[in-house]
């Protein structure tokens, strides 16, 4: 195998690796956006739950069932 053929093969592999790295980076960026959005939603839900608990109380005012 000649030196030119080997260099051309390496350049071809490098180009494919660059494309693969870019595709993986794009997926990673999109996944980070999704994770960020989910974290915001989770924080909003936790805040809403705390508001509801403070509004309605913990529910300890109920008497125990008669079988106790």
C-alpha positions in Angstrom: 0.0 0.0 0.0 1.5 3.3 -1.1 2.0 6.3 1.2 -0.5 8.3 -0.9 -3.2 5.6 -0.5 -2.6 5.4 3.3 -2.8 9.2 3.7 -6.0 9.4 1.6 -7.5 6.6 3.7 -6.6 8.4 6.9 -8.0 11.7 5.6 -11.2 9.9 4.7 -11.5 8.3 8.2 -10.8 11.7 9.7 -13.6 13.3 7.7 -16.1 10.6 8.8 -14.9 10.9 12.4 -15.5 14.7 12.3 -19.0 14.1 11.0 -19.7 11.6 13.7 -18.4 13.9 16.4 -20.6 16.7 15.2 -23.6 14.5 15.1 -23.0 13.3 18.6 -22.5 16.9 19.8 -25.8 17.9 18.2 -27.6 15.0 20.0 -25.9 15.9 23.3 -26.9 19.6 23.0 -30.5 18.6 22.3 -30.5 16.2 25.3 -29.1 19.0 27.5 -32.0 21.2 26.4 -34.5 18.5 27.3 -32.8 17.9 30.7 -32.9 21.7 31.5 -36.6 21.9 30.5 -37.4 18.8 32.7 -35.5 20.3 35.6 -37.5 23.5 35.3 -40.8 21.6 35.2 -39.8 19.5 38.2 -39.0 22.6 40.2 -42.3 24.2 39.2 -44.1 21.0 40.3 -42.3 20.8 43.6 -43.2 24.5 44.3 -46.8 23.9 43.4 -46.9 20.8 45.7 -45.5 22.9 48.5 -48.1 25.6 47.9 -50.9 23.0 47.9 -49.7 21.4 51.1 -49.4 24.7 52.9 -52.9 25.7 51.6 -54.6 22.5 52.6 -52.4 21.4 55.5 -50.8 18.0 56.0 -54.1 16.3 56.5 -53.5 15.2 60.1 -56.8 16.6 61.3 -58.6 13.5 60.3 -59.6 11.1 63.0 -58.2 7.6 62.8 -60.5 4.9 61.4 -62.8 3.2 64.0 -60.9 -0.1 63.9 -57.9 1.5 65.7 
